[in-house]
Amino acid sequence: MAVTGSAVMAAATLTNGLAYLVPMLGARHLTAADLGALATVQALVAIAGVAGAGLQTAVAVHRARHPHAPTARVTLTAAAVTGGTLVAAIPLIVTTVHLPVEVVTLLVGMTLPVVLAARWLGELQGDQRFLRLALGMCVLAVGRYAGVIAGLVLGAGLVGSLLAGLVCSYVALPILRLTAASGAAPAEAPATGGSAAAAHPASGPALGLRQVMTASSATLAMLVASYADLILARQLLSPAESGAYSVGTVLTKGALWAPQVVTVLALPRMARQDGRTRRAAWAVVGACGAALVITSALAGGLAFRLAGGQDYAALGRYAPFFAATGALYALAFVLINAQIASGARWPSVPLWVAAAGLVLVAVFVAPHTFAGIMWTATAAAASAALALAVVVRASAGRRGPPAGPSPEPVGPPDLADRVS
C-alpha cells in the first residue's frame, strides 16, 4: 500500500536527515580536530552497525517463516560478539585513527543499542507490521542522533555530545520494545478457526548465529562494493579529480538507496518462497533505476549542480553512468536479499568477487582517470547484478514450486499494491 511504503520511506529519510545534521552542526560548534573525530566516530558506528543490519534481515526472514520464534538469545549473542570485537579493537582504533580512549569507549557503547534494536525492527518487518516498523525506525533514529544534536547545540563539546547520544540511545530501547510488542497478535489467539498452535505457533526453531553472519556479510559486501570506487578515486586521482568524483558518487548512492523500501516490504514474502514477489520487487527497483538513469541523462548538469554546486555542472555528461552504477547495485541488493530469504549459505559471493575485480582492474588495468574509474565501477556493478540474477534463477529452478501453500501473510496480496 502507498501508506506503508511512504511511512517506511519517511522513516528512512528522517534517519538519513538526522545523520547528515550531526556533522553540519559539528562544523559550527566544534574545533576542526573534534569535528574530524566526530566524523570518524560516525563512520565507525556505521561499519559496526553492519551487525545490526544483518541481524534485522535475519530476524525478519526467520519471523516470516516461523511466527513467534524466539530471537532473544541470538540478539544477545550478536551484541556480545560485536561489543567484544570492538573492545578488543580499542587499542588499534586509538592508535590508527588517533581517537581519545574516552571517545572510543563511547563509540562501543553507542554501537550496542543499534544491534539490540535490530531484533525488534526485524520482528516488525518479518511480521509485516510496516507502519510500526516505520515508527520503530523513527524511535531509533531519534535515540541515536537527538542526544548528539542537543549536545552540540548546547555547547557540550565532543565527549559531552557523544555521552548525551549514548544515554538517548539506551532510552530508545524500551520505547522500541513497547512499539514492537503492542499490536502484536497473541500467540494463543488463532487468526481463523482451528487450533492456536496451528494458526500462530507460540514458538519455532531458534534463529542461529550463522544466519545473522550470512546476512551481515551481505550487508558488508554491499557497503564495500558501493564505496570501493570512491576510495580508489581518492588514492588514484588528483585531489581535484577525486573531489569531482565524490560528487558523482552522490548520484550513485541516491540511485542505490532510493528504492530500497521495496526490498524492505518484499523480504518477508520472499522468505516464504513467493517467486511472484521477487520478480515484482526486481521489476519495480529496475524501473526506478531506469527512470533515474534517464532523468540523469536529460538533466545531468542540474544533477551535478545540485550535488556539488555550479563548479561541477560541466561534468553532467557523466551523470547517467553514476546513476546506472547505483541502479545496478540496487538490483544486486534485491537479488542478494532474495538469496538470503531462500536460505542460501553464501549469497554475497558474487558481490565480493565483483568488488575484488573492481579493485584489481582499477589499479592494474584501467587508466587512472576520472572516466577510467567510473567505467570500471559501472562494469563491476553490471557484473554483480548479472551474476546474482543467474544464481537466483538457478536456485529457483532447483527448488521448484513450494511443496505446499505458504501461510497467508498480513497485508495486501501484491507488492505492486504496497509501493504504488
Secondary structure, 3 states (H helix, E strand, C coil): CHHHHHHHHHHHHHHHHHHHHHHHHHHHHCCHHHHHHHHHHHHHHHHHCHHHHHHHHHHHHHHHHCCCCCCHHHHHHHHHHHHHHHHHHHHHHHHHHCCCHHHHHHHHHHHHHHHHHHHHHHHHHHCCCHHHHHHHHHHHHHHHHHHHHHHHHCCCHHHHHHHHHHHHHHHHHHHHHHHHHCCCCCCCCCCCCCCHHHHCCCCCCCCCHHHHHHHHHHHHHHHHHHHHHHHHHHHHCCHHHHHHHHHHHHHHHHHHHCCHHHHHHHHHHHHCCCHHHHHHHHHHHHHHHHHHHHHHHHCHHHHHHHHHCHHHHHHHHHHHHHHHHHHHHHHHHHHHHHHHHHCCCCCCHHHHHHHHHHHHHHHHCCCCCHHHHHHHHHHHHHHHHHHHHHHHHHHHHHHCCCCCCCCCCCCCCCHHHHHC
